[in-house]
Amino acid sequence: MLEINKQELASINGGGLTIWGVIGIAAGITFLIGLIDGIVRPLSCN
């Protein structure tokens, strides 16, 4: 196993989640909830 020093550890990037990633995940969850709701409880258009 390779040990790294504090400077190398501080220079590692990655794993962050941007605001656009959060918005995309929220939009996907909202879409899936609406899709499942429409399949399970279909309502007619009046």
C-alpha positions in Angstrom: 0.0 0.0 0.0 1.3 3.4 -0.9 1.2 6.2 1.7 0.8 9.8 0.6 1.7 12.9 2.4 -0.6 15.8 3.4 0.2 17.9 0.3 -0.7 15.0 -2.0 -3.9 14.3 0.0 -5.0 17.9 -0.3 -4.5 17.9 -4.1 -7.0 15.0 -4.7 -10.1 16.1 -6.4 -13.4 14.3 -7.0 -16.5 13.0 -5.3 -18.1 16.4 -5.1 -21.8 17.0 -6.0 -22.7 20.2 -7.7 -26.0 22.1 -7.5 -26.9 20.8 -11.0 -26.3 17.3 -9.9 -28.7 17.8 -6.9 -31.3 19.4 -9.2 -31.0 16.5 -11.7 -31.5 13.9 -9.0 -34.5 15.8 -7.6 -36.0 16.1 -11.0 -35.6 12.4 -11.7 -37.1 11.4 -8.4 -40.1 13.8 -9.0 -40.6 12.3 -12.5 -40.5 8.7 -11.2 -43.0 9.5 -8.5 -45.4 11.1 -11.0 -45.0 8.2 -13.4 -45.7 5.6 -10.7 -48.7 7.7 -9.4 -50.1 7.9 -13.0 -49.9 4.1 -13.5 -51.3 3.2 -10.1 -54.0 5.9 -9.9 -55.0 7.0 -13.4 -57.4 10.0 -13.5 -59.5 10.9 -16.4 -59.3 14.4 -18.0 -62.4 16.4 -17.5 
